Amino acid sequence: MSGLVAADGITPLSEHCASYAGGGNGFGGQMRNWHPASRSADAALLPVLETGNARADDLVRNNAIAHGGVQMHIDNVVGSLFRPSYRLNYKVLGMNEADARAFMKEAEQAFIEYAESPFCYIDAERKRTFTMLVRAVAAAHCHHGEGMGVSEWITRPGAMFKTAIKLISPKRVSNPNGRLSNSRLRGGVSVDRHNAALGYWVKQDAYNEFGELDRYNGRWKYVARESRWGRAKFIHVFEPLEAGQTRGANLLLSMMEQMQSLSHLQNTKLQNAIINAMYAAVIESELDSEQAFQLISGGNGAEQMQKWMTYMGEYHSTANIRMNGAKIPHLVPGEKLKFTQSTNANNGFTELEASMLRFIASGFGMSYEQIARDYSKVNYSSARASFNESFRYTMGKRKTIAARFASLVFANWLEEALHRGILKPPSSRFNFYERKEAWTRCEWIGAGRLSIDGLKEVKEAILRIESGLSTYERELALMGEDYIEVFEQQAREIQERKEKGLPPPSWVTALALDSANDNGEQNAA
């Protein structure tokens, strides 16, 4: 059957009879000319990586939708405070549970004190706190597809620790001197035979100093991925979509054309609205065409025209009647004032704009209401369903991007704290380098889930806890809180209220009554 063709005389019969319609010409042949090349992730991305990132940067700078989408991505994934919930695997390490929990609490407080210091010791540039570093990585992942940083060892007056992070713009990582990518060097990343990154080539000169020649000039520095004992030196986080992918693709690539088109559409509509708001005023005379031509071409037409124009000018210059500052036109008998205005129909602009915004919102992993800030057509149920979908996307990005970057930074910090003896851990079966994953296991608490109806959602959380389907730790983490801190604060407040002679909170009283009733029933039995 290899030589047979379909009824159109072109399509091979085997393709025409294929079970998957997507592999054929489609209904009516609309996919006949669609023949995308089958390429690997790197072959598709690396040739357009620089251009795609430059366009994404331009959109974020100049397009409000793009800027707002990236900002919302940062706020949802990271939030205003990104803090650790240290979960040392004390069972694997053979530690006593009480000693391990005391050490975890001490390590958490020491890290937060250093990482969130307003003096920004954790940032090599001393511009950002730890949360700000993670927010910057989340932003870079959104419009560059990846976040990068280098772990530095810097001694500074007043700083307890020497571990610091220098963020690296993905635009600086490239093949040195314009070398072509090959099986061992791809997009500025040196890889081994398993395609695992070994190190990164980082341009040291001012970026784009030489324009188009920039990739062929300047100095590149090679930074190994890890030290010989396993300490992370170059941190690179992204979410590969295909095996063998070396660099990350920014989120805006799939919607870049629509965002640019929407911007042009809105600008054109704005110009159209300005034109529609303009009007022209003309004075019409009752002289018909024949009379006008007689006036113009009569025997003494020039003299008559001159007299007529002089009379009209004198009349209009002196007829300056006003009422409360508004001029009232008083025309020559036989004249009338007529306004003409440009008109144009809406042409479905609102529906088209909403459709494009839905497309863009899908690319950001958000709902239309979030990206458009339009909640006029939703009820509680639809809003809850929409936000739950967005929250699931947010939690995925938090785990794969923000938490991964934060865990690598935390691991370097903890290594220093243990190595220098600043933190004294309990006795364990394995040291830090033998079981690094057990020593550095950490959960990260970021922005809480948006509450639509606070009362309903609090009742829901209480029912989940009381029915054994959830825990205080999980529910408070969804709110962006650490349950240990909340419990400790509650205990302090109850004690302080008691010392000040204030009644306990209502929920404490209710618990006391329930406990008394239970004891009474047991005694009666």
Secondary structure, 3 states (H helix, E strand, C coil): CCCCECCCCCCEHHHHCCCCHHHCCCHHHCCCCCCCCCCCHHHHHHHHHHHHHHHHHHHHHHCHHHHHHHHHHHHHHCCCCCEEEECCCHHHHCCCHHHHHHHHHHHHHHHHHHHCCCCCCCECCCCCCHHHHHHHHHHHHHHHCCEEEEEEECCCCCCCCCEEEEEECHHHECCHHHCCCCCCEECCEEECCCCCEEEEEEECCCCCCCHHHHHHCCCEEEEECECCCCCECEEEECCCCCCCCCCCCCHHHHCHHHHHHHHHHHHHHHHHHHHHHCEEEEEEECCCHHHHHHHHHCCCHHHHHHHHHHHHHHHHHHCCEEECCEEECCCCCCEEEEEEECCCCCCCHHHHHHHHHHHHHHHHCCCHHHHHCCCCCCCHHHHHHHHHHHHHHHHHHHHHHHHHHHHHHHHHHHHHHHHCCCCCCCCCCCCCCCCHHHHHCEEEECCCCCCCCHHHHHHHHHHHHHCCCCCHHHHHHHCCCCHHHHHHHHHHHHHHHHHCCCCCCHHHHHHHHHHHHHHHHHHHC
